[in-house]
Amino acid sequence: MPAPSDSCQGPGQTRPGTVSTTGYLLFGVALSSVLSLIAALSSYPAVKSVYETVFGGTAHGIVAPEDLAVFAVGVSAAIVLTYGATALILVPFVFKGRQQARILTWVLCGLLLCCQGSSVAGVGISASSLGEANSDYFRVDAAEVTRQLRDSLPSWVHPVELGAGGLAVVLASVIIVLLALPSSNSFFRRQ
């Protein structure tokens, strides 16, 4: 007789290992998001200092350097917090075999692959890319902003961001595959 936690929609139907593994991997996505959030929030003092130095005299009185720093770190934090919270919300619904949760999990993991995958590859949203994107407007050297950020950030921030991002990409890839397997298909079908 299956354990109560393994029961799902219908009597006698148990949750396959592919779905259980998917749920646990979604917890891993949430954990990687927490690591990325810690790194993003820890980088704020360094980002603020660099932005005050680099953008201080060029803000045209429209945007203060502190606001740019808050925006740069805030966007990164909001994105990883959204991924992590959504992954945690989806877990119980995936365990129960809800087709909508399966689709939303695919969407979440697809977005995570696109956004986080490009970030891990070196392009994504970070404090340095915000500096590069605004370098023409503020008439500053993007390479200088990137160099100062690299020198100012704590040495552990970049490896944690890269590791957490890489972990999230791998987990998302595995989740997509697991939810597409035949045993998962039969579990999510309505009886």
Secondary structure, DSSP 8 states (H G I E B T S, - for coil): ---GGGB-SSTT-B--HHHHHHHHHHHHHHHHHHHHHHHHHHTHHHHHHHHHHHHTTTSTTTS-HHHHHHHHHHHHHHHHHHHHHHHHHHHHHHHTT-HHHHHHHHHHHHHHHHHHHHHHTT-SS-HHHHHHHTHHHHT--HHHHHHHHHHHS-TTHHHHHHHHHHHHHHHHHHHHHHHHSHHHHHHHS--
